[in-house]
Amino acid sequence: MDINELKSNWQQANIGTKNRDELRTMLAIQDHPRLTRIRIKFMIEVVLLLVFLATYNNMFDGSEKPIWVHALLIASAIGYVATDILGYLALRNPIQADNLKTSLHTLYQKLHRIHLFSLLSSFFYGVSLLLFFTSSAGDYPPLLVAGMALTFLLLIYLLHRSWASWTDQIKETGAYFEGESNA
Amino acid sequence: MEQAFLDMIDEHQQIIHKVCHIYRDTKEDQEDLFQDIVLQLLKAYPDFREESKVSTWMYRIALNTAIAIYRKNKVPLDFKATIPESLHPADSTPVSENQERMFQALRSLNQAEKAIITLYLEDFSYREIATITGISENYVGVRINRIKQKLKKILN
């Protein structure tokens, strides 16, 4: 198959047709099921955090902990939710500019920042929880605390992998368009 | 506004189908991408001034969406492998063997190459391809030649 044949095949290709009802239904949904799934995940995380913040004081002897530990825990929980929201907004608005090169460059910078914020806020939140549980002497067995720390590190690593696979895809494609200026 | 938008999508929907067909492997992923592209077009529609051709505008948004939206990495398909009949979309017009071969070859290119060759195959000028991709006309020429050579190797 030569390039002219390829061109003719491409221009003649007629793959799939959606009728007007299908298109109308698509427009009526207004939000993609993928985004709805992510939004539900974020909402569950936010609700769990709020439940935790509302109950931790009584459940885990919060009155015996120093004020600064409470402040740290609340600040880190807010930071965690804020990065969740930033990530969701980035998913909703993937197109950043009129041409592919600039759009991918801007999107990559934005995602890279959110990636870093996300890791930092998760780390900060994990450290705050550990400080909360260990801030008064003899609270929890060291093995339990070590287990919690390892779990947090594993979760942060998984979060990093998930962000990196997206940012790497964008970076790789962006680099192809940037190739001209690097050549 | 919705009626005018619907008319436009209806008339030019092959653009979206073709982009979905080369950027995603499975019917489910293609459907997801189709919906993503329609939603991004709907969002961008109020700013569409008709200074450019509808097809230019649609390709710009469709390619941008296909590349920018996160997809899980999958094991690459062997382009020579026969696609089981069950994988052909049931509601689609059956594609010829030659066309399926073409789509498999195009799917084996990287994301940026797919965008450039799609526009070339659609008969956009180098200038239009440069405007959509953001690279210079000369560089478009260089890239197209390389992609043509790559496709020649794959298809012959």
Interface residues (C-beta under 8 A of the other chain):
Chain A: M1 D2 I3 E5 L6 K7 N9 W10 Q11 Q12 A13 N14 I15 G16 T17 K18 R20 L23 R24 M26 L27 I29 Q30 D31 H32 P33 R34 L91 P94 I95 A97 D98 N99 L100 K101 T102 S103 L104 L107 S165 W166 Q169 I170 E172 T173 Y176 F177 G179 E180
Chain B: E2 F5 L6 I9 D10 Q13 Q14 H17 K18 H21 D32 F34 Q35 D36 V38 L39 Q40 L42 A44 R60 I61 L63 N64 T65 I67 A68 I69 Y70 R71 K72 N73 P89 D91 S92 T93 V95 S96 N98 Q99 R101 M102 F103 N110 Q111 A112 E113 A115 Y120 L121 E122 D123 T131 I132 T133 G134 I135 S136 Y139 K148 L151 K152 L155 N156
